[in-house]
Amino acid sequence: MDEGVSAALTAADGFAALGDLGSAGGSELFAARVLAGNERSADAVPVYRSAIEHAAGHPPLHQVASLELGNVLEALGRHSEAAEVRAVVES
């Protein structure tokens, strides 16, 4: 698992360096999903946030990453943060 996450984050850095922020965000979304799916939700939060930043110009990716981050935050008991993330998607 850690190797896959590491590879996805390395790919994200490479995509970002090339200016392909959508692919960078997609790679980060994958890494965040792996972390969240392996009971490492707290570790997934900053990766989701980075994916959302990179997805600014890609509405479908931004929406999916934001909704998933909201779910992860909710599961962590961080309800106000979850509401903030979801409010951005709903606006």
Secondary structure, DSSP 4 states (H G I P E B T S, - for coil): -HHHHHHHHHHHHHHHHTT-HHHHHHHHHHHHHHHHHTT-HHHHHHHHHHHHHHTTT-HHHHHHHHHHHHHHHHHTT-HHHHHHHHHHHH-
